[in-house]
Amino acid sequence: MSVANTPKFGLKGPSVQLDPRTNAVRGDVADVALAGVLFAPHYAKPMPVACTAETAPIRETAEMDSALVCTLAQGEQFAVLDLSGGIAWGYCVKDHLVGYVPISALDLPQ
């Protein structure tokens, strides 16, 4: 196939600005549920896991002194989209609030 016959691909439609507090999207990854809504370099399928700690903070950033988004109660589900450095990024299944949780508070498969 010559360069002249190469199909051209492009994004069409308006750009979408989603609220990152309730839509799991970062510069490097987004929830696969958003694939038809916005372009991301990588999409991840959520992995729901239970909170095993009595309570666990969901924070705005991976820094453990960042602002508190909400708190997971024991048994509540957290949908993990990324794991890195002892921190899970995802969202609370109950209210879809997005943030970072220590992996030690989650029932992750070994």
GROMACS elastic network, one bead per residue, 0.5 to 0.9 nm:
[ bonds ]
;  ai    aj funct       b0    kb
    1     4     6  0.81178   500
    1     5     6  0.61439   500
    1     6     6  0.66991   500
    2     5     6  0.53144   500
    2     6     6  0.64572   500
    3     6     6  0.51218   500
    3     7     6  0.87308   500
    4     7     6  0.84901   500
    5     8     6  0.89498   500
   11    39     6  0.83646   500
   12    15     6  0.86786   500
   13    16     6  0.89746   500
   15    38     6  0.75869   500
   16    37     6  0.73731   500
   16    38     6  0.65515   500
   17    20     6  0.88755   500
   17    38     6  0.86968   500
   18    21     6  0.87099   500
   18    22     6  0.82052   500
   18    23     6  0.64325   500
   18    25     6  0.81681   500
   18    38     6  0.88478   500
   19    22     6  0.58359   500
   19    23     6  0.58247   500
   19    24     6  0.86940   500
   19    25     6  0.87083   500
   20    24     6  0.61074   500
   20    25     6  0.60789   500
   20    26     6  0.76467   500
   20    97     6  0.87592   500
   20    98     6  0.70832   500
   21    24     6  0.75185   500
   21    60     6  0.82949   500
   21    69     6  0.83574   500
   21    96     6  0.82991   500
   21    97     6  0.57600   500
   21    98     6  0.52935   500
   21    99     6  0.76173   500
   22    25     6  0.89796   500
   22    91     6  0.78912   500
   22    95     6  0.82128   500
   22    96     6  0.55175   500
   22    98     6  0.56101   500
   23    30     6  0.83497   500
   23    31     6  0.78660   500
   23    34     6  0.81698   500
   23    91     6  0.84061   500
   23    96     6  0.74679   500
   23    97     6  0.77066   500
   23    98     6  0.67807   500
   24    29     6  0.83169   500
   24    30     6  0.56578   500
   24    31     6  0.54963   500
   24    34     6  0.82841   500
   24    81     6  0.82863   500
   24    89     6  0.87010   500
   24    90     6  0.64451   500
   24    91     6  0.68924   500
   24    96     6  0.84808   500
   24    97     6  0.84251   500
   24    98     6  0.59481   500
   24    99     6  0.83266   500
   25    28     6  0.80142   500
   25    29     6  0.60436   500
   25    31     6  0.64116   500
   25    34     6  0.82370   500
   25    40     6  0.80605   500
   25    98     6  0.88177   500
   26    29     6  0.53640   500
   26    30     6  0.60593   500
   26    40     6  0.82863   500
   27    30     6  0.80255   500
   27    40     6  0.72886   500
   27    41     6  0.78427   500
   28    40     6  0.68222   500
   28    41     6  0.58684   500
   28    42     6  0.63800   500
   28    43     6  0.86746   500
   29    32     6  0.89350   500
   29    40     6  0.60545   500
   29    41     6  0.62497   500
   29    43     6  0.54485   500
   29    44     6  0.68277   500
   29    81     6  0.83030   500
   29    82     6  0.83972   500
   30    33     6  0.82127   500
   30    34     6  0.68103   500
   30    35     6  0.78213   500
   30    38     6  0.88722   500
   30    39     6  0.86610   500
   30    40     6  0.62113   500
   30    41     6  0.81889   500
   30    42     6  0.64950   500
   30    44     6  0.62074   500
   30    45     6  0.88514   500
   30    81     6  0.79511   500
   31    34     6  0.56585   500
   31    35     6  0.74081   500
   31    42     6  0.87559   500
   31    43     6  0.55836   500
   31    44     6  0.52406   500
   31    45     6  0.62168   500
   31    46     6  0.67859   500
   31    81     6  0.69323   500
   31    90     6  0.84499   500
   32    35     6  0.52497   500
   32    36     6  0.85347   500
   32    42     6  0.85199   500
   32    44     6  0.52588   500
   32    45     6  0.54546   500
   32    46     6  0.77420   500
   33    36     6  0.74237   500
   33    37     6  0.83159   500
   33    43     6  0.84576   500
   33    44     6  0.87197   500
   33    45     6  0.79050   500
   33    46     6  0.89722   500
   34    37     6  0.51022   500
   34    38     6  0.61662   500
   34    39     6  0.83016   500
   34    40     6  0.88784   500
   34    43     6  0.82165   500
   35    38     6  0.58156   500
   35    39     6  0.65837   500
   35    40     6  0.76181   500
   35    43     6  0.70947   500
   36    39     6  0.79080   500
   39    42     6  0.85927   500
   40    43     6  0.66768   500
   43    81     6  0.87535   500
   44    47     6  0.89490   500
   44    80     6  0.89979   500
   44    81     6  0.57161   500
   44    82     6  0.77871   500
   45    79     6  0.89483   500
   45    80     6  0.83870   500
   45    81     6  0.65130   500
   46    78     6  0.89333   500
   46    79     6  0.51579   500
   46    80     6  0.53604   500
   46    81     6  0.50992   500
   46    82     6  0.86855   500
   46    90     6  0.75776   500
   46    91     6  0.88173   500
   47    78     6  0.80012   500
   47    79     6  0.51381   500
   47    81     6  0.65968   500
   47    90     6  0.88903   500
   48    77     6  0.59776   500
   48    78     6  0.54356   500
   48    80     6  0.60826   500
   48    93     6  0.77547   500
   49    75     6  0.88729   500
   49    76     6  0.82317   500
   49    77     6  0.54143   500
   49    78     6  0.54308   500
   49    79     6  0.62747   500
   49    80     6  0.72244   500
   49   106     6  0.64727   500
   49   107     6  0.57359   500
   49   108     6  0.63153   500
   49   109     6  0.86379   500
   50    74     6  0.74526   500
   50    75     6  0.52004   500
   50    76     6  0.54890   500
   50    78     6  0.61774   500
   50    79     6  0.87408   500
   50   105     6  0.86083   500
   50   106     6  0.58007   500
   50   107     6  0.54166   500
   50   108     6  0.80069   500
   51    54     6  0.78859   500
   51    55     6  0.75706   500
   51    56     6  0.72500   500
   51    72     6  0.67335   500
   51    73     6  0.66899   500
   51    74     6  0.50545   500
   51    75     6  0.50790   500
   51    76     6  0.55109   500
   51    77     6  0.62633   500
   51    78     6  0.69737   500
   51   105     6  0.57070   500
   51   107     6  0.61890   500
   52    55     6  0.80056   500
   52    56     6  0.85695   500
   52    73     6  0.83680   500
   52    74     6  0.53664   500
   52    75     6  0.62176   500
   52    76     6  0.84410   500
   52   104     6  0.83345   500
   52   105     6  0.54591   500
   52   106     6  0.53803   500
   52   107     6  0.59083   500
   53    56     6  0.62415   500
   53    72     6  0.86202   500
   53    73     6  0.74911   500
   53    74     6  0.54945   500
   53    75     6  0.82600   500
   53   104     6  0.80862   500
   53   106     6  0.72077   500
   54    72     6  0.84018   500
   54    73     6  0.60762   500
   54    75     6  0.85037   500
   54   105     6  0.84812   500
   55    71     6  0.64274   500
   55    72     6  0.54476   500
   55    74     6  0.57043   500
   55   105     6  0.79466   500
   56    70     6  0.87116   500
   56    71     6  0.55313   500
   56    72     6  0.50234   500
   56    73     6  0.66421   500
   56    74     6  0.79203   500
   56   101     6  0.69008   500
   56   102     6  0.76430   500
   56   105     6  0.61816   500
   56   106     6  0.86084   500
   57    64     6  0.88790   500
   57    68     6  0.65671   500
   57    69     6  0.75785   500
   57    70     6  0.62617   500
   57    72     6  0.62809   500
   57   100     6  0.79717   500
   57   101     6  0.61563   500
   57   102     6  0.79626   500
   58    61     6  0.88361   500
   58    67     6  0.87648   500
   58    68     6  0.60389   500
   58    69     6  0.54482   500
   58    70     6  0.53544   500
   58    71     6  0.56177   500
   58    72     6  0.69986   500
   58    89     6  0.89966   500
   58    91     6  0.84058   500
   58    92     6  0.83412   500
   58    97     6  0.84119   500
   58    98     6  0.76524   500
   58    99     6  0.53115   500
   58   100     6  0.52233   500
   58   101     6  0.50777   500
   58   102     6  0.83728   500
   59    62     6  0.69970   500
   59    63     6  0.78056   500
   59    64     6  0.70942   500
   59    65     6  0.81861   500
   59    66     6  0.60639   500
   59    67     6  0.56940   500
   59    69     6  0.51509   500
   59    70     6  0.72382   500
   59    71     6  0.86271   500
   59    98     6  0.82967   500
   59    99     6  0.51633   500
   59   100     6  0.50416   500
   59   101     6  0.66536   500
   60    63     6  0.81709   500
   60    66     6  0.60693   500
   60    67     6  0.56184   500
   60    68     6  0.63591   500
   60    69     6  0.59964   500
   60    98     6  0.76772   500
   60    99     6  0.51537   500
   60   100     6  0.64720   500
   61    64     6  0.75594   500
   61    65     6  0.86434   500
   61    66     6  0.59567   500
   61    67     6  0.76750   500
   61    89     6  0.88554   500
   61    99     6  0.66172   500
   61   100     6  0.60857   500
   62    65     6  0.86437   500
   62    66     6  0.75534   500
   62    87     6  0.66548   500
   62    88     6  0.83509   500
   62    89     6  0.79983   500
   62    99     6  0.80443   500
   62   100     6  0.55775   500
   62   101     6  0.78048   500
   62   102     6  0.87113   500
   63    66     6  0.54700   500
   63    67     6  0.89721   500
   63   100     6  0.84771   500
   64    67     6  0.84322   500
   64   100     6  0.86383   500
   64   101     6  0.87114   500
   64   102     6  0.84782   500
   65    68     6  0.84112   500
   68    71     6  0.77261   500
   68    99     6  0.88080   500
   69    97     6  0.72957   500
   69    98     6  0.77502   500
   69    99     6  0.69151   500
   69   100     6  0.89843   500
   70    92     6  0.88609   500
   70    97     6  0.75811   500
   70    99     6  0.86985   500
   71    92     6  0.89930   500
   72    75     6  0.82599   500
   72    76     6  0.61229   500
   72    77     6  0.80134   500
   72    78     6  0.79758   500
   72    92     6  0.73865   500
   72   101     6  0.89861   500
   73    76     6  0.55403   500
   73    77     6  0.88252   500
   74    77     6  0.87688   500
   74   105     6  0.88833   500
   76    92     6  0.77786   500
   76    93     6  0.77949   500
   76    94     6  0.76512   500
   77    91     6  0.87324   500
   77    92     6  0.62107   500
   77    93     6  0.55251   500
   77    94     6  0.72187   500
   77   106     6  0.89338   500
   78    90     6  0.68837   500
   78    91     6  0.56401   500
   78    93     6  0.55310   500
   78    94     6  0.83329   500
   78    96     6  0.89283   500
   78   101     6  0.88290   500
   78   106     6  0.80042   500
   79    89     6  0.82708   500
   79    90     6  0.53674   500
   79    91     6  0.52584   500
   79    92     6  0.62216   500
   79    93     6  0.61363   500
   79    96     6  0.88884   500
   80    83     6  0.74489   500
   80    88     6  0.61443   500
   80    89     6  0.57968   500
   80    91     6  0.68398   500
   80    92     6  0.89102   500
   81    88     6  0.73985   500
   81    89     6  0.57661   500
   81    90     6  0.50112   500
   81    91     6  0.82023   500
   82    87     6  0.83185   500
   82    88     6  0.57330   500
   82    89     6  0.51035   500
   82    90     6  0.68326   500
   83    86     6  0.70595   500
   83    87     6  0.58297   500
   83    89     6  0.63945   500
   83   103     6  0.79195   500
   84    87     6  0.54391   500
   84    88     6  0.65355   500
   84    89     6  0.82951   500
   85    88     6  0.84003   500
   85   103     6  0.89961   500
   86   101     6  0.87331   500
   86   102     6  0.60371   500
   86   103     6  0.55016   500
   86   104     6  0.74383   500
   87   100     6  0.63528   500
   87   101     6  0.56676   500
   87   103     6  0.52168   500
   87   104     6  0.83025   500
   88    99     6  0.83161   500
   88   100     6  0.55118   500
   88   101     6  0.52177   500
   88   102     6  0.61061   500
   88   103     6  0.56237   500
   88   106     6  0.86981   500
   89    98     6  0.76143   500
   89    99     6  0.57394   500
   89   101     6  0.65400   500
   89   102     6  0.89494   500
   90    96     6  0.88742   500
   90    97     6  0.84058   500
   90    98     6  0.56132   500
   90    99     6  0.57870   500
   90   100     6  0.65894   500
   90   101     6  0.81839   500
   91    94     6  0.87316   500
   91    95     6  0.81775   500
   91    96     6  0.53504   500
   91    97     6  0.52698   500
   91    99     6  0.60037   500
   91   100     6  0.80582   500
   92    95     6  0.58827   500
   92    97     6  0.54563   500
   92    98     6  0.66101   500
   92    99     6  0.82504   500
   93    96     6  0.52495   500
   93    97     6  0.78664   500
   94    97     6  0.82744   500
  101   104     6  0.84689   500
  101   105     6  0.73486   500
  101   106     6  0.81294   500
  102   105     6  0.57410   500
  102   106     6  0.74316   500
  103   106     6  0.52462   500
  103   107     6  0.80127   500
  103   108     6  0.74926   500
  104   107     6  0.79259   500
  104   108     6  0.85968   500
  105   108     6  0.89732   500
  107   110     6  0.89655   500
